[in-house]
Amino acid sequence: MNRASGERRLAAILVADIVGYSRLMGVDEAGTLRRLKALRRELIDPRIAAAHGRIVKTMGDGLLVEFPSPVRAVSCAVEIQRAMLGRDAGLPSERQFRLRFGINVGDVVAEPDGDLYGDGVNVAARLEPLAEPGGLCISRSVHEQVRDKLPYRFEDRGKLELKNIARPIGVFALSAEALANLPELDTEEDAQEDAQEDSQDDAPNGARDGAAPGPHRGARRVLPASVLAAGLAAILAAGGVGWWSWSMQKAPEPARLAAEPASHPLKPVPGLSLVVLPFSNLSKDPEQDFFADGLTEDLTTDLSHLAGSFVIARNTAFTYKGKPVDMKQLGRDLGVRYALEGSVRRTGEAVVLNAQLISTETGAHVWADRFEGERSRLGELQAEFVARLARSLDVQLTQAEGLRILRERPNNPTAADLGMLGWAALNKTRTPANTSEARRRFEQSLEIDPTDPQSKIGLARAVAQAINTRVSQNIAADSQLAFQLAREGLEANPQNPMAHYVMAEVTRTTKDFERGLREIKIAIEYDPNMAIAHGLAGIIELWAGRAAKTFEHVEKAIRLSPKDSLLSTWEYYICHAHVHLAHWEDAIKWCSRSVERSPYFFAYIDLAASHAWLGHSQEAAEATRNVLRLMPGYTISKMASADYSRNPVFLEEYGRIVEGMRKAGLPEQ
């Protein structure tokens, strides 16, 4: 959407937070959630509803509410804090719920779906952390509206510089102690009368049509609990597993929960949640500034394609450009687990890119890398760097999330958790153990949620991989299963490049290589930088009898992702193409690279055959021993009967490899 087309208006904005919620969840997750549901149902929702508040956004551990006037916003916040005073009195202090509120009135832009953004929202969000637990902070603009209407004595904290706010903001605070010392609340009749009078001045400036405020209004503006006992339950019902967090940019709609009986599982902040911070230009060259901004925008787009990811929009990310960032605070502000930051600098005729992935929960580096290219190729470098980073981050994020899941929920993983563990296994070096691990995780995920398309796609890929690497124990049944799962995953999301990639993997098992290449073409149309798709295209061309075409595809994959977990596999593909073309020396060079990274019995087969054809008997025998070490009981008979392709060109070339293995000493039976 073009945000400039949104409706502008003045609004009173309240941002809320529960203090130490993560710690409370860590100590007693089930008990904290149970108390939270009761708090929602019995206290907060009724007060927001009675004050005519509209819940704009809930997610994680934050809440954003719009009110028709600052009087209603402040009254509601005071009511909630007052009601909280004795609620947890019987609990130890470290287990008590304590809230903070920030309130501002200002210009906002309303999107058609009800979301809000703008200075009015941003200032409220910056005020909330300034409030002490059990208290609230308001802006000067709010104070001007409420000081003659509400009997509260706010502390003037002066003008403060707030993060990412261009001008100093006058801040007024009401402490927990001041709230506790307020007089008793009014009667129900008083509150109803006040609500009727206030309905005439619900505009944020508080002006009624030509009427001055009545003399009694300043004496009683606190709305009573008896009238307001109707709502926080719906706030959290609309929210996620944490308390509330809100993001400056539009977040996906959290799962809705009914206030009664509220038995559905609550959703946490998305695991693969990320913000790509603007890359810094460390050179004086202004050309690099455009390059850095382009990297940031393209990475934001590419990472949004990752399965299960939640990536903060570039408009919000760019508000942090050129400013120091507290990573933990950033995570709380935006509701993300990870932040990517980096820099670009020119060194002579080279452009050097440094990137770091950081956990916003701990502030620790999860991953870092350095990329370099020629300045003369600046246009190509942008696409190249983005592709490398996106693939690296796909691997690193899924691995990081997999480790976090195993650490935090080892005994009760969800379907989504198990799916994430499956993708993490697929992103590791291709070995029989990793393939089997991926298959097991996806099968467990589908036992919990048989409809999940991402787990279907993942399982299809794992099964196809098992077939193509001869890990499968029942190739016929697995081929049928893989095709069915890939088809269902593709039907659920026909624009998912991974779904098309997996269908191409599956067509290798059915020998429909032309369809496989068509599926890869579609996958690359949706994601031109999908390195694994380029790599797969190379081996499919070989199986289709066109080994000479393998090189361009696989070399493109390596250029796009030169440190990929599949690099040893791609080096084997190049080796294998050379073997099919009887380029024995080149084959030895590439297969040696492959096995140095990761022992792979197919690569040892090509090494043994190549050495045998060149008369290197000792090297051929050593490679053959490695084949039998990795695949005990492998024989010429098994190798010759392997049904990889029925293409006559392929079969003739493959026969030459079988003969090379016979020369190398592989047993016949």
C-alpha positions in Angstrom: 0.0 0.0 0.0 1.1 3.6 -0.6 1.1 5.0 2.9 0.8 8.5 1.6 -2.8 7.7 0.7 -3.8 6.9 4.3 -6.3 9.0 6.2 -4.6 11.6 8.5 -6.2 12.5 11.9 -5.4 13.5 15.4 -5.7 10.7 17.9 -4.9 9.9 21.5 -2.5 6.9 21.5 -1.7 4.6 24.4 1.2 2.1 24.4 1.4 -0.5 27.2 3.9 -3.0 28.4 4.1 -5.6 31.1 7.4 -5.4 33.1 9.6 -8.5 33.2 7.2 -10.7 31.3 9.9 -12.8 29.7 11.3 -13.5 33.1 7.8 -14.4 34.5 7.3 -16.8 31.6 10.7 -18.4 32.1 9.9 -19.1 35.8 6.3 -20.4 35.4 5.0 -20.4 31.8 1.7 -22.2 32.5 0.9 -20.3 35.6 1.7 -16.9 34.0 -0.5 -17.6 31.0 -3.4 -18.7 33.3 -3.1 -15.5 35.4 -2.8 -13.4 32.2 -6.0 -14.7 30.8 -7.8 -13.9 34.1 -6.3 -10.4 34.1 -7.5 -9.8 30.6 -11.0 -11.1 31.2 -11.6 -9.5 34.6 -9.8 -6.1 34.5 -8.2 -4.5 31.4 -10.6 -5.3 28.5 -13.6 -3.9 30.4 -11.8 -0.6 31.1 -10.6 -0.1 27.5 -14.1 -0.9 26.2 -15.8 1.4 28.6 -13.4 4.2 27.7 -14.2 3.7 24.0 -10.7 2.6 23.3 -9.9 0.7 20.1 -7.2 -1.9 20.2 -5.1 -1.3 17.1 -2.4 -3.9 17.5 -1.2 -6.6 19.9 1.8 -8.8 19.5 4.4 -10.2 21.7 4.7 -8.1 24.9 3.2 -4.7 23.8 -0.2 -3.1 23.1 -1.2 -0.2 21.0 -4.7 1.4 21.7 -6.4 4.4 20.1 -8.8 6.6 22.2 -11.2 9.3 21.0 -9.7 11.8 23.5 -6.6 12.2 25.8 -9.0 12.4 28.8 -10.3 8.9 28.1 -6.8 7.5 27.5 -5.4 8.9 30.7 -8.5 7.9 32.8 -8.4 4.4 31.4 -4.7 4.0 32.2 -5.1 5.3 35.7 -8.1 3.0 36.3 -6.1 0.0 35.2 -3.1 0.9 37.4 -5.3 1.6 40.4 -7.1 -1.8 40.0 -3.7 -3.5 39.7 -2.6 -2.2 43.1 -4.1 -5.0 45.2 -4.6 -7.6 42.6 -1.4 -9.5 43.1 -0.9 -8.6 46.8 -0.8 -12.3 47.8 2.1 -13.1 45.5 5.8 -12.5 46.0 6.9 -9.3 44.4 8.9 -11.0 41.7 5.8 -12.7 40.5 3.5 -9.7 40.4 2.3 -8.2 37.2 3.3 -4.5 36.8 2.3 -2.4 33.8 3.7 0.7 32.2 1.9 3.2 29.9 3.0 5.9 27.5 0.3 8.3 26.1 0.5 10.9 23.4 -1.9 12.9 21.3 -0.8 13.8 17.8 -1.0 13.3 14.1 -1.5 9.7 12.9 -2.1 8.1 9.5 -4.8 5.4 9.4 -4.6 2.6 6.9 -7.8 1.0 5.5 -7.3 -2.1 7.7 -7.2 0.1 10.9 -3.4 0.1 11.5 -1.9 3.4 12.6 1.5 5.0 12.2 3.1 8.4 12.4 4.5 10.7 15.0 1.5 10.3 17.3 2.3 6.6 17.6 6.1 6.9 17.7 6.1 9.4 20.6 3.8 7.2 22.7 6.0 4.2 22.1 9.1 6.2 23.3 7.3 7.4 26.4 6.2 4.0 27.7 9.7 2.8 28.7 10.2 6.1 30.6 7.3 5.2 33.0 8.2 3.4 36.2 6.5 0.1 36.8 3.0 0.8 37.9 3.0 4.3 36.5 2.6 6.2 33.3 4.2 8.9 31.2 2.4 11.4 29.0 3.5 14.0 26.5 3.1 17.8 27.0 0.3 17.8 24.4 -1.6 15.3 26.5 -0.9 17.2 29.7 -2.3 20.4 28.2 -5.6 18.6 27.5 -6.1 16.8 30.8 -4.6 19.1 33.5 -7.8 21.0 34.0 -10.1 18.0 33.7 -8.4 15.3 35.7 -7.3 15.6 39.4 -3.8 14.1 38.9 -0.6 15.9 39.8 1.9 14.9 37.1 5.7 15.4 37.6 7.2 17.7 35.0 10.3 15.9 33.7 11.1 18.7 31.3 12.0 18.3 27.6 13.7 15.0 26.8 15.4 13.7 23.7 13.6 10.5 22.6 15.1 7.9 20.4 14.3 8.4 16.7 12.2 11.5 17.5 13.5 14.6 15.7 12.6 17.1 18.4 12.7 17.2 22.2 9.4 16.1 23.8 7.9 17.5 27.0 7.4 14.6 29.4 5.1 14.4 32.4 5.0 11.4 34.7 2.6 9.9 37.3 4.4 7.5 39.6 3.1 4.3 41.1 3.2 6.0 44.6 1.1 9.0 43.3 -1.4 6.6 41.9 -1.6 4.7 45.1 -2.4 7.9 47.1 -5.2 9.0 44.8 -8.7 9.4 46.5 -11.2 6.6 46.2 -13.0 6.2 42.8 -16.3 7.8 42.0 -19.7 6.2 41.9 -21.2 4.5 38.9 -23.6 7.4 38.3 -20.8 9.9 38.3 -18.8 8.0 35.7 -21.8 7.5 33.5 -22.6 11.3 33.7 -19.0 12.1 32.9 -19.0 9.7 29.9 -22.1 11.4 28.5 -20.5 14.9 28.9 -17.2 13.6 27.5 -18.9 12.2 24.4 -19.4 15.7 23.2 -15.6 16.4 23.2 -14.2 13.1 22.0 -12.1 14.9 19.5 -8.5 14.9 20.6 -8.5 18.7 21.3 -11.2 18.1 23.9 -13.3 21.1 22.6 -17.1 20.8 22.8 -19.2 22.7 20.3 -19.1 26.1 21.8 -19.6 24.8 25.4 -17.1 25.3 28.2 -16.3 22.5 30.6 -18.7 22.2 33.5 -17.2 23.2 36.9 -17.4 19.7 38.3 -15.4 18.0 35.6 -12.0 18.7 37.1 -13.1 17.1 40.4 -14.1 13.7 39.2 -12.7 12.1 36.1 -11.6 8.7 37.3 -13.9 6.1 35.9 -15.0 3.5 38.4 -14.2 -0.2 38.3 -17.9 -1.1 38.7 -18.8 0.6 35.4 -15.6 -0.3 33.6 -15.6 -4.0 34.6 -16.1 -5.3 31.0 -12.0 -6.1 29.2 -8.1 -6.8 29.0 -9.0 -10.4 28.2 -9.8 -9.5 24.6 -6.5 -7.6 24.3 -4.5 -10.7 25.0 -7.1 -12.8 23.2 -6.2 -10.8 20.2 -2.6 -11.0 20.9 0.1 -13.6 21.1 2.0 -15.7 23.6 3.8 -12.9 25.3 2.0 -10.0 26.8 2.1 -7.2 24.3 4.6 -5.9 21.9 4.0 -3.7 19.0 5.9 -2.9 15.9 6.3 0.5 14.2 5.5 -1.1 10.9 2.5 -3.3 10.2 2.8 -6.8 11.7 0.9 -9.9 10.6 -2.4 -10.3 12.4 -1.8 -12.4 15.5 -3.9 -15.5 16.2 -7.3 -14.6 17.7 -8.5 -16.2 20.9 -11.9 -16.1 22.4 -12.1 -14.5 25.8 -14.1 -17.6 27.0 -12.8 -20.2 27.5 -9.4 -19.0 26.1 -8.1 -22.5 25.7 -6.2 -22.1 22.4 -2.3 -22.0 22.5 -0.9 -18.5 22.4 1.6 -17.6 19.6 5.0 -16.1 20.4 6.9 -13.5 18.4 7.7 -15.3 15.1 10.9 -17.3 15.4 12.4 -16.1 12.1 11.6 -12.5 12.8 14.2 -10.1 11.5 15.1 -6.4 10.7 17.6 -5.5 8.1 19.2 -2.4 9.4 20.5 0.1 6.8 24.1 -0.8 5.8 26.7 1.8 6.6 28.8 3.4 4.0 32.3 3.6 5.4 33.7 5.3 2.3 33.5 8.9 1.3 32.3 7.8 -2.1 28.6 8.7 -2.5 28.2 6.0 -5.0 28.7 3.5 -2.2 25.8 5.1 -0.3 23.3 4.2 -3.0 24.9 0.8 -3.1 24.5 0.3 0.6 20.8 1.4 0.5 20.1 -0.9 -2.4 21.6 -3.8 -0.5 19.3 -3.1 2.4 16.2 -2.9 0.3 16.9 -6.0 -1.8 17.8 -8.0 1.3 14.6 -7.0 3.0 12.7 -8.2 0.0 14.6 -11.5 -0.5 14.5 -12.5 3.2 10.7 -12.0 3.2 10.5 -15.0 1.0 12.0 -17.3 3.6 9.4 -19.8 4.9 7.9 -18.7 8.2 9.8 -15.4 8.2 8.6 -12.0 9.5 10.8 -9.2 8.2 10.3 -5.6 9.2 9.5 -3.3 6.3 12.3 -1.1 4.9 10.5 2.2 5.8 10.7 1.3 9.5 14.3 0.0 9.1 15.5 3.2 7.5 14.5 5.3 10.5 17.5 3.8 12.2 20.0 4.9 9.5 23.1 6.6 10.9 22.0 6.2 14.5 23.5 4.0 17.3 21.3 1.0 18.1 20.8 -0.9 21.3 20.1 -4.3 19.9 18.0 -5.5 22.9 15.9 -2.4 22.8 15.5 -2.8 19.1 14.2 -6.3 19.6 11.6 -5.0 22.1 10.6 -2.1 19.9 10.1 -4.0 16.7 9.2 -7.5 18.1 12.0 -9.3 16.3 14.5 -11.9 17.4 17.3 -11.0 15.0 18.9 -8.0 13.4 21.2 -7.9 10.4 23.6 -5.0 10.2 26.6 -4.4 8.0 28.9 -2.0 6.2 30.2 -1.3 2.8 33.6 0.3 2.0 35.8 0.9 -1.0 39.4 -0.4 -0.8 41.2 0.6 -4.0 39.2 -1.0 -6.8 37.5 -3.5 -4.5 34.2 -3.2 -2.7 34.2 -4.9 0.7 30.9 -5.9 2.4 30.8 -7.0 6.1 27.6 -8.4 7.6 26.6 -9.6 11.1 23.5 -11.4 12.3 22.8 -10.5 15.9 20.4 -11.9 18.5 18.3 -9.1 19.9 17.5 -11.3 22.9 21.2 -11.6 24.0 23.0 -9.0 21.9 25.4 -11.8 20.8 26.7 -12.3 17.2 25.1 -15.4 15.7 27.0 -15.2 12.4 29.3 -12.9 10.5 30.8 -12.9 7.0 32.8 -10.8 4.6 32.3 -10.5 0.9 34.5 -8.7 -1.7 34.1 -7.8 -5.4 35.4 -5.5 -8.1 34.1 -1.9 -8.0 33.8 -2.0 -11.8 31.1 -4.6 -11.4 29.0 -2.6 -8.9 25.6 -3.4 -10.6 26.3 -7.1 -10.7 27.8 -7.1 -7.2 24.6 -5.8 -5.6 22.7 -8.8 -6.9 25.5 -11.2 -6.1 26.0 -10.0 -2.5 22.3 -10.1 -1.9 22.1 -13.7 -3.2 25.0 -14.8 -1.0 23.7 -13.1 2.1 20.1 -14.3 1.6 21.2 -17.9 1.2 23.7 -17.7 4.1 21.0 -16.2 6.4 18.5 -18.8 5.4 20.9 -21.4 6.6 22.1 -19.5 9.7 18.6 -18.4 10.9 17.1 -21.9 10.6 20.1 -23.4 12.4 19.9 -20.7 15.1 16.1 -21.3 15.5 16.6 -25.0 15.6 19.2 -24.7 18.4 16.9 -22.4 20.3 13.9 -24.8 20.0 16.0 -27.7 21.3 17.2 -25.6 24.2 13.9 -24.0 25.2 11.4 -26.7 24.3 13.1 -30.0 24.1 10.2 -32.0 25.4 7.2 -30.4 23.9 8.0 -29.0 20.4 5.1 -27.7 18.3 4.5 -28.6 14.7 6.1 -25.4 13.6 9.1 -26.2 15.8 9.6 -29.6 14.3 9.2 -28.2 10.8 12.0 -25.7 11.6 14.2 -28.5 12.8 13.5 -30.3 9.6 14.6 -27.3 7.5 17.7 -26.9 9.6 18.7 -30.5 8.9 18.2 -30.0 5.2 20.4 -26.9 5.3 23.3 -29.0 6.7 25.9 -30.8 4.5 24.1 -33.5 2.6 24.7 -36.8 4.4 22.6 -39.9 5.0 22.2 -38.9 8.7 21.1 -35.3 8.0 18.7 -36.5 5.3 17.2 -39.0 7.7 17.0 -36.4 10.5 15.1 -34.0 8.2 12.6 -36.7 7.2 12.0 -37.7 10.8 11.4 -34.1 11.9 8.9 -33.4 9.1 7.0 -36.6 9.7 6.7 -35.6 13.4 5.5 -32.2 12.4 2.8 -33.6 10.1 1.6 -36.0 12.9 0.7 -32.9 14.9 -0.6 -30.8 12.0 -1.3 -32.9 8.9 -2.3 -29.9 6.8 0.9 -27.8 7.1 2.1 -27.1 3.5 5.6 -26.1 4.5 6.2 -29.4 6.3 4.7 -31.3 3.3 7.2 -29.5 1.0 10.0 -30.2 3.4 9.2 -33.9 3.7 8.9 -34.2 0.0 12.3 -32.7 -0.4 13.8 -35.0 2.3 12.2 -38.1 0.7 13.4 -37.1 -2.8 16.9 -36.5 -1.4 16.8 -39.9 0.2 15.9 -41.5 -3.1 18.5 -39.6 -5.2 21.3 -40.4 -2.7 20.3 -44.0 -2.3 19.4 -43.6 1.4 15.8 -44.7 0.7 14.8 -48.3 1.7 11.8 -48.4 -0.6 12.4 -46.3 -3.7 9.1 -47.1 -5.4 6.9 -46.2 -2.3 9.0 -43.1 -1.5 8.8 -41.8 -5.1 5.0 -42.0 -4.9 5.0 -40.3 -1.5 7.3 -37.5 -2.5 5.3 -36.7 -5.6 2.0 -36.6 -3.6 3.5 -34.3 -0.9 5.1 -32.0 -3.5 1.9 -31.7 -5.4 -0.1 -30.9 -2.2 2.5 -28.3 -1.2 2.5 -26.7 -4.6 -1.3 -26.5 -4.7 -1.3 -24.8 -1.3 1.1 -22.1 -2.5 1.8 -22.1 -6.3 3.9 -18.9 -6.0 6.4 -20.5 -3.5 9.8 -20.9 -5.2 10.7 -23.7 -2.8 7.6 -25.6 -3.7 8.6 -25.5 -7.4 12.2 -26.5 -6.5 11.0 -29.5 -4.5 8.8 -30.6 -7.3 11.8 -30.5 -9.6 13.7 -32.7 -7.0 10.8 -35.1 -7.1 10.8 -35.3 -10.9 14.3 -36.7 -10.7 12.8 -39.8 -9.1 10.2 -40.1 -11.8 12.8 -39.4 -14.6 10.6 -36.6 -16.0 13.6 -34.3 -16.4 12.0 -31.8 -18.7 9.3 -31.1 -16.2 11.9 -30.8 -13.6 13.7 -28.1 -15.6 10.4 -26.3 -16.2 9.7 -26.3 -12.4 13.2 -24.9 -11.8 12.6 -22.2 -14.3 9.5 -21.1 -12.4 11.3 -21.2 -9.1 14.1 -19.0 -10.5 11.5 -16.6 -11.9 10.1 -16.2 -8.4 13.5 -16.1 -6.8 16.4 -15.3 -9.3 19.0 -15.7 -6.6 17.9 -19.2 -5.6 21.3 -20.9 -5.7 20.0 -24.4 -4.9 17.7 -24.2 -7.9 20.6 -23.4 -10.2 22.6 -26.2 -8.8 19.7 -28.7 -9.2 19.3 -27.6 -12.9 22.9 -28.6 -13.5 22.5 -32.2 -12.4 19.2 -32.6 -14.1 20.8 -31.5 -17.4 23.4 -34.2 -16.9 20.7 -36.9 -16.2 18.9 -35.7 -19.3 22.0 -36.5 -21.4 23.4 -33.0 -21.6 26.4 -33.1 -19.2 28.1 -30.2 -21.0 25.3 -27.9 -19.8 25.9 -28.8 -16.2 28.7 -26.4 -15.7 27.0 -23.1 -16.4 24.2 -23.9 -13.9 26.3 -25.2 -11.1 28.9 -22.5 -11.5 26.1 -19.9 -11.2 25.0 -21.6 -7.9 28.6 -21.4 -6.6 28.9 -17.7 -7.5 25.6 -17.0 -5.8 26.5 -18.9 -2.6 30.2 -19.7 -2.5 30.1 -20.8 1.2 27.0 -22.8 1.0 26.4 -26.0 3.0 25.8 -27.7 -0.4 29.1 -26.6 -1.8 30.7 -30.0 -1.6 27.6 -31.4 -3.5 27.9 -28.8 -6.2 31.6 -29.5 -6.6 30.7 -33.2 -7.0 28.2 -32.2 -9.7 31.0 -30.5 -11.7 33.2 -33.5 -11.2 30.5 -35.8 -12.3 29.9 -33.8 -15.5 33.6 -34.1 -16.2 33.5 -37.8 -15.6 30.6 -38.2 -18.0 32.6 -36.3 -20.6 35.7 -38.3 -19.9 37.6 -35.3 -18.6 39.5 -37.4 -16.1 42.0 -34.8 -14.8 39.3 -32.2 -14.3 37.1 -34.7 -12.6 39.9 -35.6 -10.1 40.4 -31.9 -9.3 36.8 -31.2 -8.6 36.0 -34.5 -6.7 39.1 -34.0 -4.6 37.7 -30.6 -3.5 34.3 -32.2 -2.8 35.6 -34.9 -0.5 38.0 -32.5 1.3 34.9 -30.6 2.4 32.7 -33.7 3.2 33.2 -37.4 2.5 30.7 -38.4 -0.2 30.6 -41.9 -1.6 29.5 -40.7 -5.1 32.5 -38.4 -5.3 34.8 -41.3 -4.3 33.2 -43.4 -7.1 34.1 -40.7 -9.7 37.6 -40.3 -8.2 38.2 -44.1 -8.3 37.0 -44.4 -11.9 38.9 -41.3 -13.1 42.2 -42.6 -11.5 41.6 -46.0 -13.0 41.1 -44.7 -16.5 44.4 -42.7 -16.1 46.2 -45.8 -14.8 46.7 -44.4 -11.3 46.2 -47.8 -9.7 47.2 -46.8 -6.1 44.9 -43.8 -6.0 42.1 -45.7 -7.6 42.4 -48.5 -5.0 42.4 -45.9 -2.2 39.2 -44.2 -3.5 37.5 -47.6 -3.8 38.3 -48.4 -0.2 36.6 -45.1 0.7 33.5 -46.0 -1.4 33.2 -49.3 0.5 33.8 -47.6 3.9 30.9 -45.2 3.2 28.7 -47.7 1.4 29.5 -51.3 2.7 28.6 -54.0 0.4 28.5 -51.8 -2.7 29.3 -53.8 -5.9 29.6 -53.5 -9.7 26.3 -55.3 -10.0 24.5 -52.8 -7.8 26.2 -49.9 -9.5 25.3 -51.1 -13.0 21.6 -51.7 -12.0 21.1 -48.3 -10.6 18.2 -46.6 -12.4 19.3 -42.9 -12.6 18.2 -42.2 -16.1 17.0 -43.9 -19.2 18.5 -41.4 -21.6 20.7 -43.3 -24.1 23.5 -40.6 -23.9 23.5 -40.8 -20.2 23.6 -44.6 -20.2 26.5 -44.8 -22.6 28.5 -42.3 -20.4 27.5 -44.1 -17.2 28.7 -47.4 -18.6 32.1 -45.9 -18.9 32.1 -45.0 -15.2 31.0 -48.6 -14.3 33.9 -49.9 -16.4 36.3 -47.5 -14.6 35.1 -48.9 -11.2 35.7 -52.4 -12.4 39.3 -51.3 -13.3 39.6 -49.7 -9.8 38.8 -53.1 -8.1 35.2 -52.7 -7.0 33.9 -56.2 -6.4 31.6 -57.6 -9.0 29.1 -59.1 -6.6 
